């Protein structure tokens, strides 16, 4: 795949997971004793937006590798946190989002290697 296709895939995959996390966060903010807290979902969604845009549009060209690895690490940490907080069990939306994040990790890595 060429860099342009990979960039589009990064934008799509990043947008999907960001929107899911924002939706979950905003919908649970007013719920007492929400588990996990809605604000963490909102912050996670914002983090995905910032890192996805920074990678896809090469906002920090001098730190290109660092930004790519930051997005990869962010997605990996989110996956681990999901399994820790749900004790390995979750609903279909969680599994779909985790698959999306795994794909985002792979595509981001391929995009970084195509940049070299």
Biopython code that builds the backbone (N, CA, C, O; Angstrom):
import numpy as np
from Bio.PDB.StructureBuilder import StructureBuilder

atoms = [
    (1, "UNK", "N", (0.837, -1.182, 0.000)),
    (1, "UNK", "CA", (0.000, 0.000, 0.000)),
    (1, "UNK", "C", (0.881, 1.244, 0.000)),
    (1, "UNK", "O", (1.959, 1.261, 0.594)),
    (2, "UNK", "N", (0.406, 2.269, -0.670)),
    (2, "UNK", "CA", (1.179, 3.513, -0.693)),
    (2, "UNK", "C", (0.840, 4.380, 0.526)),
    (2, "UNK", "O", (-0.127, 4.113, 1.239)),
    (3, "UNK", "N", (1.637, 5.404, 0.747)),
    (3, "UNK", "CA", (1.461, 6.278, 1.918)),
    (3, "UNK", "C", (0.102, 6.954, 1.948)),
    (3, "UNK", "O", (-0.477, 7.136, 3.019)),
    (4, "UNK", "N", (-0.411, 7.326, 0.785)),
    (4, "UNK", "CA", (-1.702, 8.000, 0.736)),
    (4, "UNK", "C", (-2.837, 7.085, 1.217)),
    (4, "UNK", "O", (-3.707, 7.505, 1.980)),
    (5, "UNK", "N", (-2.811, 5.858, 0.767)),
    (5, "UNK", "CA", (-3.828, 4.880, 1.196)),
    (5, "UNK", "C", (-3.706, 4.612, 2.690)),
    (5, "UNK", "O", (-4.711, 4.539, 3.398)),
    (6, "UNK", "N", (-2.478, 4.468, 3.165)),
    (6, "UNK", "CA", (-2.265, 4.237, 4.588)),
    (6, "UNK", "C", (-2.739, 5.426, 5.416)),
    (6, "UNK", "O", (-3.311, 5.245, 6.491)),
    (7, "UNK", "N", (-2.506, 6.639, 4.923)),
    (7, "UNK", "CA", (-2.956, 7.843, 5.634)),
    (7, "UNK", "C", (-4.484, 7.866, 5.741)),
    (7, "UNK", "O", (-5.030, 8.203, 6.791)),
    (8, "UNK", "N", (-5.158, 7.514, 4.671)),
    (8, "UNK", "CA", (-6.624, 7.469, 4.688)),
    (8, "UNK", "C", (-7.109, 6.415, 5.683)),
    (8, "UNK", "O", (-8.056, 6.653, 6.433)),
    (9, "UNK", "N", (-6.460, 5.257, 5.688)),
    (9, "UNK", "CA", (-6.837, 4.206, 6.640)),
    (9, "UNK", "C", (-6.600, 4.644, 8.079)),
    (9, "UNK", "O", (-7.406, 4.336, 8.957)),
    (10, "UNK", "N", (-5.513, 5.355, 8.333)),
    (10, "UNK", "CA", (-5.251, 5.872, 9.680)),
    (10, "UNK", "C", (-6.369, 6.819, 10.101)),
    (10, "UNK", "O", (-6.862, 6.747, 11.227)),
    (11, "UNK", "N", (-6.764, 7.703, 9.193)),
    (11, "UNK", "CA", (-7.845, 8.640, 9.513)),
    (11, "UNK", "C", (-9.154, 7.919, 9.803)),
    (11, "UNK", "O", (-9.858, 8.265, 10.751)),
    (12, "UNK", "N", (-9.484, 6.919, 8.993)),
    (12, "UNK", "CA", (-10.739, 6.185, 9.184)),
    (12, "UNK", "C", (-10.708, 5.394, 10.486)),
    (12, "UNK", "O", (-11.631, 5.492, 11.294)),
    (13, "UNK", "N", (-9.658, 4.615, 10.694)),
    (13, "UNK", "CA", (-9.565, 3.788, 11.897)),
    (13, "UNK", "C", (-9.476, 4.637, 13.158)),
    (13, "UNK", "O", (-10.100, 4.315, 14.170)),
    (14, "UNK", "N", (-8.709, 5.715, 13.103)),
    (14, "UNK", "CA", (-8.598, 6.617, 14.252)),
    (14, "UNK", "C", (-9.925, 7.298, 14.561)),
    (14, "UNK", "O", (-10.289, 7.458, 15.726)),
    (15, "UNK", "N", (-10.647, 7.699, 13.520)),
    (15, "UNK", "CA", (-11.945, 8.354, 13.718)),
    (15, "UNK", "C", (-12.957, 7.384, 14.334)),
    (15, "UNK", "O", (-13.730, 7.766, 15.213)),
    (16, "UNK", "N", (-12.950, 6.146, 13.878)),
    (16, "UNK", "CA", (-13.894, 5.160, 14.419)),
    (16, "UNK", "C", (-13.686, 4.990, 15.922)),
    (16, "UNK", "O", (-14.631, 5.101, 16.703)),
    (17, "UNK", "N", (-12.457, 4.722, 16.318)),
    (17, "UNK", "CA", (-12.215, 4.473, 17.736)),
    (17, "UNK", "C", (-12.392, 5.741, 18.567)),
    (17, "UNK", "O", (-12.860, 5.671, 19.704)),
    (18, "UNK", "N", (-12.025, 6.899, 18.017)),
    (18, "UNK", "CA", (-12.228, 8.153, 18.748)),
    (18, "UNK", "C", (-13.715, 8.415, 18.970)),
    (18, "UNK", "O", (-14.122, 8.783, 20.072)),
    (19, "UNK", "N", (-14.519, 8.229, 17.937)),
    (19, "UNK", "CA", (-15.961, 8.468, 18.059)),
    (19, "UNK", "C", (-16.621, 7.497, 19.022)),
    (19, "UNK", "O", (-17.510, 7.887, 19.779)),
    (20, "UNK", "N", (-16.201, 6.240, 19.004)),
    (20, "UNK", "CA", (-16.764, 5.267, 19.944)),
    (20, "UNK", "C", (-16.437, 5.668, 21.380)),
    (20, "UNK", "O", (-17.311, 5.640, 22.246)),
    (21, "UNK", "N", (-15.192, 6.040, 21.635)),
    (21, "UNK", "CA", (-14.815, 6.423, 22.990)),
    (21, "UNK", "C", (-15.506, 7.716, 23.429)),
    (21, "UNK", "O", (-15.939, 7.829, 24.576)),
    (22, "UNK", "N", (-15.610, 8.683, 22.527)),
    (22, "UNK", "CA", (-16.318, 9.921, 22.864)),
    (22, "UNK", "C", (-17.787, 9.646, 23.155)),
    (22, "UNK", "O", (-18.337, 10.173, 24.121)),
    (23, "UNK", "N", (-18.423, 8.828, 22.328)),
    (23, "UNK", "CA", (-19.842, 8.497, 22.523)),
    (23, "UNK", "C", (-20.053, 7.797, 23.869)),
    (23, "UNK", "O", (-20.964, 8.151, 24.617)),
    (24, "UNK", "N", (-19.211, 6.805, 24.176)),
    (24, "UNK", "CA", (-19.324, 6.105, 25.455)),
    (24, "UNK", "C", (-19.094, 7.057, 26.620)),
    (24, "UNK", "O", (-19.799, 6.998, 27.628)),
    (25, "UNK", "N", (-18.118, 7.921, 26.480)),
    (25, "UNK", "CA", (-17.811, 8.854, 27.558)),
    (25, "UNK", "C", (-18.907, 9.864, 27.793)),
    (25, "UNK", "O", (-19.322, 10.080, 28.932)),
    (26, "UNK", "N", (-19.378, 10.480, 26.739)),
    (26, "UNK", "CA", (-20.413, 11.514, 26.873)),
    (26, "UNK", "C", (-21.715, 10.901, 27.378)),
    (26, "UNK", "O", (-22.416, 11.511, 28.185)),
    (27, "UNK", "N", (-22.040, 9.700, 26.908)),
    (27, "UNK", "CA", (-23.296, 9.075, 27.331)),
    (27, "UNK", "C", (-23.256, 8.594, 28.776)),
    (27, "UNK", "O", (-24.309, 8.375, 29.376)),
    (28, "UNK", "N", (-22.061, 8.424, 29.349)),
    (28, "UNK", "CA", (-21.991, 7.951, 30.733)),
    (28, "UNK", "C", (-21.569, 9.031, 31.723)),
    (28, "UNK", "O", (-21.439, 8.751, 32.915)),
    (29, "UNK", "N", (-21.352, 10.258, 31.257)),
    (29, "UNK", "CA", (-20.897, 11.313, 32.168)),
    (29, "UNK", "C", (-21.904, 11.614, 33.276)),
    (29, "UNK", "O", (-21.508, 11.863, 34.415)),
    (30, "UNK", "N", (-23.186, 11.595, 32.962)),
    (30, "UNK", "CA", (-24.187, 11.923, 33.973)),
    (30, "UNK", "C", (-24.647, 10.740, 34.796)),
    (30, "UNK", "O", (-25.470, 10.896, 35.698)),
    (31, "UNK", "N", (-24.127, 9.556, 34.499)),
    (31, "UNK", "CA", (-24.555, 8.349, 35.198)),
    (31, "UNK", "C", (-23.762, 8.204, 36.498)),
    (31, "UNK", "O", (-22.533, 8.139, 36.471)),
    (32, "UNK", "N", (-24.473, 8.154, 37.649)),
    (32, "UNK", "CA", (-23.732, 7.967, 38.896)),
    (32, "UNK", "C", (-23.094, 6.576, 38.939)),
    (32, "UNK", "O", (-23.672, 5.598, 38.464)),
    (33, "UNK", "N", (-21.913, 6.511, 39.508)),
    (33, "UNK", "CA", (-21.165, 5.255, 39.636)),
    (33, "UNK", "C", (-20.910, 4.582, 38.294)),
    (33, "UNK", "O", (-20.898, 3.354, 38.210)),
    (34, "UNK", "N", (-20.706, 5.376, 37.242)),
    (34, "UNK", "CA", (-20.410, 4.813, 35.924)),
    (34, "UNK", "C", (-19.066, 4.101, 35.989)),
    (34, "UNK", "O", (-18.099, 4.620, 36.547)),
    (35, "UNK", "N", (-19.019, 2.904, 35.409)),
    (35, "UNK", "CA", (-17.782, 2.127, 35.417)),
    (35, "UNK", "C", (-17.413, 1.779, 34.005)),
    (35, "UNK", "O", (-18.246, 1.170, 33.334)),
    (36, "UNK", "N", (-16.257, 2.098, 33.482)),
    (36, "UNK", "CA", (-15.308, 3.063, 34.030)),
    (36, "UNK", "C", (-15.828, 4.485, 33.855)),
    (36, "UNK", "O", (-16.762, 4.713, 33.088)),
    (37, "UNK", "N", (-15.236, 5.429, 34.554)),
    (37, "UNK", "CA", (-15.723, 6.815, 34.497)),
    (37, "UNK", "C", (-15.760, 7.365, 33.073)),
    (37, "UNK", "O", (-14.843, 7.158, 32.278)),
    (38, "UNK", "N", (-16.833, 8.060, 32.782)),
    (38, "UNK", "CA", (-17.029, 8.622, 31.450)),
    (38, "UNK", "C", (-15.944, 9.578, 31.015)),
    (38, "UNK", "O", (-15.626, 9.656, 29.828)),
    (39, "UNK", "N", (-15.372, 10.305, 31.950)),
    (39, "UNK", "CA", (-14.344, 11.282, 31.592)),
    (39, "UNK", "C", (-13.118, 10.605, 30.988)),
    (39, "UNK", "O", (-12.461, 11.185, 30.125)),
    (40, "UNK", "N", (-12.801, 9.391, 31.425)),
    (40, "UNK", "CA", (-11.662, 8.675, 30.850)),
    (40, "UNK", "C", (-11.918, 8.336, 29.384)),
    (40, "UNK", "O", (-11.009, 8.403, 28.556)),
    (41, "UNK", "N", (-13.157, 7.974, 29.071)),
    (41, "UNK", "CA", (-13.507, 7.705, 27.677)),
    (41, "UNK", "C", (-13.380, 8.972, 26.840)),
    (41, "UNK", "O", (-12.855, 8.934, 25.728)),
    (42, "UNK", "N", (-13.859, 10.089, 27.372)),
    (42, "UNK", "CA", (-13.776, 11.356, 26.647)),
    (42, "UNK", "C", (-12.313, 11.724, 26.394)),
    (42, "UNK", "O", (-11.950, 12.095, 25.278)),
    (43, "UNK", "N", (-11.487, 11.624, 27.412)),
    (43, "UNK", "CA", (-10.066, 11.945, 27.255)),
    (43, "UNK", "C", (-9.394, 10.997, 26.270)),
    (43, "UNK", "O", (-8.540, 11.416, 25.488)),
    (44, "UNK", "N", (-9.774, 9.725, 26.302)),
    (44, "UNK", "CA", (-9.221, 8.758, 25.364)),
    (44, "UNK", "C", (-9.607, 9.126, 23.933)),
    (44, "UNK", "O", (-8.772, 9.076, 23.030)),
    (45, "UNK", "N", (-10.860, 9.491, 23.730)),
    (45, "UNK", "CA", (-11.310, 9.903, 22.397)),
    (45, "UNK", "C", (-10.568, 11.127, 21.892)),
    (45, "UNK", "O", (-10.190, 11.193, 20.722)),
    (46, "UNK", "N", (-10.359, 12.098, 22.775)),
    (46, "UNK", "CA", (-9.617, 13.305, 22.400)),
    (46, "UNK", "C", (-8.163, 12.943, 22.061)),
    (46, "UNK", "O", (-7.593, 13.469, 21.106)),
    (47, "UNK", "N", (-7.578, 12.049, 22.847)),
    (47, "UNK", "CA", (-6.210, 11.606, 22.572)),
    (47, "UNK", "C", (-6.089, 10.963, 21.200)),
    (47, "UNK", "O", (-5.124, 11.208, 20.476)),
    (48, "UNK", "N", (-7.074, 10.135, 20.841)),
    (48, "UNK", "CA", (-7.061, 9.519, 19.515)),
    (48, "UNK", "C", (-7.175, 10.561, 18.409)),
    (48, "UNK", "O", (-6.497, 10.458, 17.386)),
    (49, "UNK", "N", (-8.021, 11.554, 18.605)),
    (49, "UNK", "CA", (-8.176, 12.599, 17.588)),
    (49, "UNK", "C", (-6.847, 13.335, 17.384)),
    (49, "UNK", "O", (-6.396, 13.508, 16.251)),
    (50, "UNK", "N", (-6.233, 13.761, 18.470)),
    (50, "UNK", "CA", (-4.986, 14.538, 18.387)),
    (50, "UNK", "C", (-3.882, 13.721, 17.721)),
    (50, "UNK", "O", (-3.224, 14.206, 16.801)),
    (51, "UNK", "N", (-3.676, 12.494, 18.175)),
    (51, "UNK", "CA", (-2.587, 11.685, 17.617)),
    (51, "UNK", "C", (-2.859, 11.256, 16.181)),
    (51, "UNK", "O", (-1.942, 11.221, 15.360)),
    (52, "UNK", "N", (-4.110, 10.932, 15.873)),
    (52, "UNK", "CA", (-4.453, 10.533, 14.504)),
    (52, "UNK", "C", (-4.211, 11.673, 13.530)),
    (52, "UNK", "O", (-3.631, 11.470, 12.463)),
    (53, "UNK", "N", (-4.650, 12.865, 13.887)),
    (53, "UNK", "CA", (-4.450, 14.032, 13.027)),
    (53, "UNK", "C", (-2.954, 14.340, 12.900)),
    (53, "UNK", "O", (-2.474, 14.655, 11.811)),
    (54, "UNK", "N", (-2.221, 14.249, 14.014)),
    (54, "UNK", "CA", (-0.778, 14.533, 13.975)),
    (54, "UNK", "C", (-0.037, 13.568, 13.061)),
    (54, "UNK", "O", (0.885, 13.968, 12.351)),
    (55, "UNK", "N", (-0.440, 12.284, 13.074)),
    (55, "UNK", "CA", (0.209, 11.297, 12.208)),
    (55, "UNK", "C", (-0.224, 11.487, 10.761)),
    (55, "UNK", "O", (0.614, 11.556, 9.862)),
    (56, "UNK", "N", (-1.527, 11.573, 10.537)),
    (56, "UNK", "CA", (-2.053, 11.607, 9.162)),
    (56, "UNK", "C", (-1.624, 12.857, 8.395)),
    (56, "UNK", "O", (-1.391, 12.796, 7.188)),
    (57, "UNK", "N", (-1.519, 13.977, 9.085)),
    (57, "UNK", "CA", (-1.176, 15.220, 8.406)),
    (57, "UNK", "C", (0.266, 15.665, 8.664)),
    (57, "UNK", "O", (0.650, 16.782, 8.317)),
    (58, "UNK", "N", (1.057, 14.784, 9.273)),
    (58, "UNK", "CA", (2.479, 15.034, 9.504)),
    (58, "UNK", "C", (2.711, 16.406, 10.132)),
    (58, "UNK", "O", (3.493, 17.213, 9.628)),
    (59, "UNK", "N", (2.007, 16.654, 11.255)),
    (59, "UNK", "CA", (2.076, 17.960, 11.896)),
    (59, "UNK", "C", (3.422, 18.243, 12.558)),
    (59, "UNK", "O", (3.795, 19.402, 12.741)),
    (60, "UNK", "N", (4.143, 17.197, 12.914)),
    (60, "UNK", "CA", (5.457, 17.356, 13.537)),
    (60, "UNK", "C", (6.490, 16.567, 12.730)),
    (60, "UNK", "O", (6.925, 15.499, 13.161)),
    (61, "UNK", "N", (6.884, 17.080, 11.571)),
    (61, "UNK", "CA", (7.762, 16.304, 10.694)),
    (61, "UNK", "C", (9.107, 15.929, 11.307)),
    (61, "UNK", "O", (9.672, 14.889, 10.971)),
    (62, "UNK", "N", (9.624, 16.767, 12.202)),
    (62, "UNK", "CA", (10.913, 16.451, 12.828)),
    (62, "UNK", "C", (10.788, 15.330, 13.857)),
    (62, "UNK", "O", (11.778, 14.680, 14.191)),
    (63, "UNK", "N", (9.573, 15.104, 14.359)),
    (63, "UNK", "CA", (9.323, 14.037, 15.325)),
    (63, "UNK", "C", (8.380, 12.976, 14.740)),
    (63, "UNK", "O", (7.586, 12.375, 15.464)),
    (64, "UNK", "N", (8.475, 12.758, 13.441)),
    (64, "UNK", "CA", (7.575, 11.831, 12.742)),
    (64, "UNK", "C", (7.549, 10.453, 13.407)),
    (64, "UNK", "O", (6.473, 9.923, 13.685)),
    (65, "UNK", "N", (8.702, 9.878, 13.659)),
    (65, "UNK", "CA", (8.766, 8.546, 14.269)),
    (65, "UNK", "C", (8.137, 8.551, 15.662)),
    (65, "UNK", "O", (7.372, 7.653, 16.011)),
    (66, "UNK", "N", (8.467, 9.568, 16.446)),
    (66, "UNK", "CA", (7.943, 9.667, 17.804)),
    (66, "UNK", "C", (6.415, 9.731, 17.812)),
    (66, "UNK", "O", (5.769, 9.071, 18.626)),
    (67, "UNK", "N", (5.842, 10.517, 16.918)),
    (67, "UNK", "CA", (4.383, 10.663, 16.858)),
    (67, "UNK", "C", (3.730, 9.346, 16.436)),
    (67, "UNK", "O", (2.697, 8.963, 16.984)),
    (68, "UNK", "N", (4.319, 8.662, 15.479)),
    (68, "UNK", "CA", (3.794, 7.357, 15.066)),
    (68, "UNK", "C", (3.835, 6.369, 16.230)),
    (68, "UNK", "O", (2.853, 5.679, 16.504)),
    (69, "UNK", "N", (4.970, 6.309, 16.904)),
    (69, "UNK", "CA", (5.090, 5.380, 18.029)),
    (69, "UNK", "C", (4.174, 5.771, 19.185)),
    (69, "UNK", "O", (3.703, 4.903, 19.920)),
    (70, "UNK", "N", (3.918, 7.063, 19.351)),
    (70, "UNK", "CA", (2.981, 7.511, 20.389)),
    (70, "UNK", "C", (1.567, 7.001, 20.095)),
    (70, "UNK", "O", (0.872, 6.545, 21.003)),
    (71, "UNK", "N", (1.142, 7.077, 18.833)),
    (71, "UNK", "CA", (-0.181, 6.571, 18.472)),
    (71, "UNK", "C", (-0.241, 5.052, 18.656)),
    (71, "UNK", "O", (-1.235, 4.525, 19.155)),
    (72, "UNK", "N", (0.806, 4.362, 18.258)),
    (72, "UNK", "CA", (0.859, 2.909, 18.430)),
    (72, "UNK", "C", (0.780, 2.557, 19.921)),
    (72, "UNK", "O", (0.014, 1.674, 20.305)),
    (73, "UNK", "N", (1.558, 3.234, 20.754)),
    (73, "UNK", "CA", (1.555, 2.967, 22.197)),
    (73, "UNK", "C", (0.205, 3.314, 22.818)),
    (73, "UNK", "O", (-0.291, 2.584, 23.677)),
    (74, "UNK", "N", (-0.387, 4.417, 22.389)),
    (74, "UNK", "CA", (-1.686, 4.842, 22.910)),
    (74, "UNK", "C", (-2.737, 3.776, 22.633)),
    (74, "UNK", "O", (-3.523, 3.431, 23.515)),
    (75, "UNK", "N", (-2.752, 3.255, 21.410)),
    (75, "UNK", "CA", (-3.706, 2.208, 21.057)),
    (75, "UNK", "C", (-3.432, 0.933, 21.848)),
    (75, "UNK", "O", (-4.367, 0.288, 22.324)),
    (76, "UNK", "N", (-2.174, 0.568, 21.992)),
    (76, "UNK", "CA", (-1.830, -0.648, 22.733)),
    (76, "UNK", "C", (-2.224, -0.533, 24.206)),
    (76, "UNK", "O", (-2.744, -1.485, 24.787)),
    (77, "UNK", "N", (-1.981, 0.618, 24.802)),
    (77, "UNK", "CA", (-2.359, 0.837, 26.202)),
    (77, "UNK", "C", (-3.872, 0.795, 26.356)),
    (77, "UNK", "O", (-4.379, 0.259, 27.341)),
    (78, "UNK", "N", (-4.597, 1.354, 25.395)),
    (78, "UNK", "CA", (-6.054, 1.322, 25.438)),
    (78, "UNK", "C", (-6.566, -0.115, 25.377)),
    (78, "UNK", "O", (-7.513, -0.467, 26.081)),
    (79, "UNK", "N", (-5.949, -0.942, 24.546)),
    (79, "UNK", "CA", (-6.352, -2.348, 24.440)),
    (79, "UNK", "C", (-6.106, -3.065, 25.766)),
    (79, "UNK", "O", (-6.977, -3.780, 26.259)),
    (80, "UNK", "N", (-4.926, -2.872, 26.336)),
    (80, "UNK", "CA", (-4.604, -3.513, 27.618)),
    (80, "UNK", "C", (-5.567, -3.041, 28.705)),
    (80, "UNK", "O", (-6.061, -3.852, 29.488)),
    (81, "UNK", "N", (-5.835, -1.741, 28.758)),
    (81, "UNK", "CA", (-6.746, -1.193, 29.768)),
    (81, "UNK", "C", (-8.146, -1.783, 29.631)),
    (81, "UNK", "O", (-8.825, -2.027, 30.628)),
    (82, "UNK", "N", (-8.571, -2.008, 28.398)),
    (82, "UNK", "CA", (-9.890, -2.611, 28.164)),
    (82, "UNK", "C", (-9.959, -4.006, 28.790)),
    (82, "UNK", "O", (-10.917, -4.329, 29.492)),
    (83, "UNK", "N", (-8.947, -4.823, 28.534)),
    (83, "UNK", "CA", (-8.970, -6.183, 29.055)),
    (83, "UNK", "C", (-8.786, -6.218, 30.567)),
    (83, "UNK", "O", (-9.348, -7.088, 31.233)),
    (84, "UNK", "N", (-8.018, -5.297, 31.117)),
    (84, "UNK", "CA", (-7.848, -5.236, 32.569)),
    (84, "UNK", "C", (-9.148, -4.788, 33.232)),
    (84, "UNK", "O", (-9.580, -5.383, 34.219)),
    (85, "UNK", "N", (-9.770, -3.744, 32.696)),
    (85, "UNK", "CA", (-10.983, -3.215, 33.327)),
    (85, "UNK", "C", (-12.197, -4.114, 33.135)),
    (85, "UNK", "O", (-13.127, -4.077, 33.940)),
    (86, "UNK", "N", (-12.199, -4.916, 32.083)),
    (86, "UNK", "CA", (-13.327, -5.825, 31.834)),
    (86, "UNK", "C", (-12.998, -7.260, 32.180)),
    (86, "UNK", "O", (-13.807, -8.156, 31.940)),
    (87, "UNK", "N", (-11.833, -7.490, 32.736)),
    (87, "UNK", "CA", (-11.361, -8.834, 33.082)),
    (87, "UNK", "C", (-11.443, -9.779, 31.880)),
    (87, "UNK", "O", (-11.796, -10.951, 32.013)),
    (88, "UNK", "N", (-11.106, -9.234, 30.695)),
    (88, "UNK", "CA", (-11.063, -10.042, 29.485)),
    (88, "UNK", "C", (-12.395, -10.249, 28.816)),
    (88, "UNK", "O", (-12.461, -10.834, 27.735)),
    (89, "UNK", "N", (-13.466, -9.780, 29.438)),
    (89, "UNK", "CA", (-14.805, -9.979, 28.875)),
    (89, "UNK", "C", (-15.382, -8.618, 28.520)),
    (89, "UNK", "O", (-15.213, -7.650, 29.261)),
    (90, "UNK", "N", (-16.043, -8.550, 27.417)),
    (90, "UNK", "CA", (-16.673, -7.301, 27.019)),
    (90, "UNK", "C", (-17.722, -7.565, 25.959)),
    (90, "UNK", "O", (-17.861, -8.683, 25.464)),
    (91, "UNK", "N", (-18.450, -6.531, 25.621)),
    (91, "UNK", "CA", (-19.493, -6.673, 24.625)),
    (91, "UNK", "C", (-18.961, -6.555, 23.207)),
    (91, "UNK", "O", (-17.773, -6.312, 22.996)),
    (92, "UNK", "N", (-19.853, -6.730, 22.234)),
    (92, "UNK", "CA", (-19.441, -6.673, 20.827)),
    (92, "UNK", "C", (-18.824, -5.330, 20.434)),
    (92, "UNK", "O", (-17.888, -5.296, 19.635)),
    (93, "UNK", "N", (-19.327, -4.236, 20.975)),
    (93, "UNK", "CA", (-18.770, -2.928, 20.638)),
    (93, "UNK", "C", (-17.316, -2.840, 21.087)),
    (93, "UNK", "O", (-16.473, -2.298, 20.371)),
    (94, "UNK", "N", (-17.025, -3.368, 22.258)),
    (94, "UNK", "CA", (-15.645, -3.367, 22.751)),
    (94, "UNK", "C", (-14.725, -4.187, 21.874)),
    (94, "UNK", "O", (-13.613, -3.759, 21.564)),
    (95, "UNK", "N", (-15.179, -5.364, 21.472)),
    (95, "UNK", "CA", (-14.347, -6.225, 20.627)),
    (95, "UNK", "C", (-14.121, -5.609, 19.254)),
    (95, "UNK", "O", (-13.019, -5.682, 18.712)),
    (96, "UNK", "N", (-15.157, -5.006, 18.694)),
    (96, "UNK", "CA", (-15.008, -4.354, 17.384)),
    (96, "UNK", "C", (-14.014, -3.197, 17.485)),
    (96, "UNK", "O", (-13.166, -3.014, 16.612)),
    (97, "UNK", "N", (-14.132, -2.427, 18.557)),
    (97, "UNK", "CA", (-13.216, -1.303, 18.744)),
    (97, "UNK", "C", (-11.782, -1.795, 18.954)),
    (97, "UNK", "O", (-10.840, -1.172, 18.465)),
    (98, "UNK", "N", (-11.611, -2.896, 19.671)),
    (98, "UNK", "CA", (-10.257, -3.432, 19.873)),
    (98, "UNK", "C", (-9.663, -3.927, 18.559)),
    (98, "UNK", "O", (-8.473, -3.734, 18.310)),
    (99, "UNK", "N", (-10.470, -4.559, 17.721)),
    (99, "UNK", "CA", (-9.989, -4.970, 16.396)),
    (99, "UNK", "C", (-9.605, -3.752, 15.563)),
    (99, "UNK", "O", (-8.604, -3.766, 14.846)),
    (100, "UNK", "N", (-10.413, -2.703, 15.667)),
    (100, "UNK", "CA", (-10.110, -1.450, 14.977)),
    (100, "UNK", "C", (-8.765, -0.898, 15.455)),
    (100, "UNK", "O", (-7.963, -0.426, 14.649)),
    (101, "UNK", "N", (-8.522, -0.958, 16.763)),
    (101, "UNK", "CA", (-7.278, -0.434, 17.308)),
    (101, "UNK", "C", (-6.071, -1.282, 16.898)),
    (101, "UNK", "O", (-4.990, -0.746, 16.656)),
    (102, "UNK", "N", (-6.251, -2.592, 16.821)),
    (102, "UNK", "CA", (-5.164, -3.446, 16.340)),
    (102, "UNK", "C", (-4.844, -3.090, 14.884)),
    (102, "UNK", "O", (-3.678, -2.979, 14.507)),
    (103, "UNK", "N", (-5.888, -2.915, 14.074)),
    (103, "UNK", "CA", (-5.672, -2.517, 12.679)),
    (103, "UNK", "C", (-4.983, -1.152, 12.614)),
    (103, "UNK", "O", (-4.117, -0.939, 11.766)),
    (104, "UNK", "N", (-5.361, -0.224, 13.505)),
    (104, "UNK", "CA", (-4.730, 1.097, 13.546)),
    (104, "UNK", "C", (-3.237, 0.973, 13.871)),
    (104, "UNK", "O", (-2.419, 1.683, 13.287)),
    (105, "UNK", "N", (-2.882, 0.089, 14.788)),
    (105, "UNK", "CA", (-1.479, -0.135, 15.126)),
    (105, "UNK", "C", (-0.710, -0.627, 13.901)),
    (105, "UNK", "O", (0.367, -0.119, 13.593)),
    (106, "UNK", "N", (-1.266, -1.612, 13.209)),
    (106, "UNK", "CA", (-0.591, -2.185, 12.038)),
    (106, "UNK", "C", (-0.437, -1.144, 10.939)),
    (106, "UNK", "O", (0.644, -0.997, 10.370)),
    (107, "UNK", "N", (-1.510, -0.424, 10.638)),
    (107, "UNK", "CA", (-1.478, 0.568, 9.551)),
    (107, "UNK", "C", (-0.539, 1.716, 9.902)),
    (107, "UNK", "O", (0.179, 2.209, 9.031)),
    (108, "UNK", "N", (-0.531, 2.149, 11.158)),
    (108, "UNK", "CA", (0.380, 3.220, 11.569)),
    (108, "UNK", "C", (1.835, 2.786, 11.436)),
    (108, "UNK", "O", (2.679, 3.564, 10.992)),
    (109, "UNK", "N", (2.128, 1.555, 11.817)),
    (109, "UNK", "CA", (3.481, 1.039, 11.659)),
    (109, "UNK", "C", (3.880, 0.974, 10.174)),
    (109, "UNK", "O", (4.991, 1.359, 9.810)),
    (110, "UNK", "N", (2.980, 0.491, 9.335)),
    (110, "UNK", "CA", (3.261, 0.436, 7.898)),
    (110, "UNK", "C", (3.481, 1.831, 7.316)),
    (110, "UNK", "O", (4.345, 2.027, 6.461)),
    (111, "UNK", "N", (2.691, 2.797, 7.788)),
    (111, "UNK", "CA", (2.835, 4.181, 7.338)),
    (111, "UNK", "C", (4.202, 4.736, 7.745)),
    (111, "UNK", "O", (4.851, 5.432, 6.964)),
    (112, "UNK", "N", (4.633, 4.426, 8.969)),
    (112, "UNK", "CA", (5.946, 4.883, 9.414)),
    (112, "UNK", "C", (7.047, 4.281, 8.557)),
    (112, "UNK", "O", (7.980, 4.984, 8.169)),
    (113, "UNK", "N", (6.954, 2.990, 8.256)),
    (113, "UNK", "CA", (7.977, 2.334, 7.453)),
    (113, "UNK", "C", (7.970, 2.849, 6.010)),
    (113, "UNK", "O", (9.015, 2.895, 5.361)),
    (114, "UNK", "N", (6.792, 3.235, 5.510)),
    (114, "UNK", "CA", (6.712, 3.795, 4.161)),
    (114, "UNK", "C", (7.286, 5.213, 4.111)),
    (114, "UNK", "O", (7.665, 5.697, 3.045)),
    (115, "UNK", "N", (7.348, 5.874, 5.269)),
    (115, "UNK", "CA", (7.890, 7.242, 5.356)),
    (115, "UNK", "C", (9.404, 7.255, 5.305)),
    (115, "UNK", "O", (10.016, 8.266, 4.963)),
    (116, "UNK", "N", (10.001, 6.130, 5.648)),
    (116, "UNK", "CA", (11.469, 6.097, 5.743)),
    (116, "UNK", "C", (12.142, 6.063, 4.389)),
    (116, "UNK", "O", (13.370, 6.034, 4.310)),
]
sb = StructureBuilder()
sb.init_structure("model")
sb.init_model(0)
sb.init_chain("A")
sb.init_seg("    ")
for serial, (resi, resn, name, xyz) in enumerate(atoms, 1):
    if name == "N":
        sb.init_residue(resn, " ", resi, " ")
    sb.init_atom(name, np.array(xyz, "f"), 0.0, 1.0, " ", f" {name:<3s}", serial, name[0])
structure = sb.get_structure()
